[in-house]
Amino acid sequence: MPIFLQPIGWISPLWHATELGRYFTYGHSISGQMLAIHISFLAIILVIGIRAAQNAYTNRLAK
């Protein structure tokens, strides 16, 4: 990926999940801080997605 596009990749959930997958399956070395960042980022995205889905579901039922 070109240097100017790398920050876009770093905010992608796919990158975080891939790094965790490499760590858990291949033993790829990751610092404890980066491990916490990857897990936290994915957890935050999960919470945001669940809340958005609940709001959409509630709005659709209210119609």
HUCOR-V956461 format. One record per pair of residues at least 12 apart in sequence whose C-alpha atoms are under 10 Angstrom apart, sorted by the first residue. I is the first residue (numbers start at 1). GAP is how many residues later the second one is. If there is no record, write none. Layout:
i: {I,I}
gap: {GAP,GAP}
//
This chain:
i: {11,12,12,13,13,13,13,13,14,15,16,16,16,16,16,16,16,16,17,17,17,17,18,19,19,19,20,20,20,20,23}
gap: {30,29,30,25,28,29,32,33,28,23,18,19,21,22,23,24,25,26,21,22,24,25,20,15,16,19,14,15,18,19,12}
//
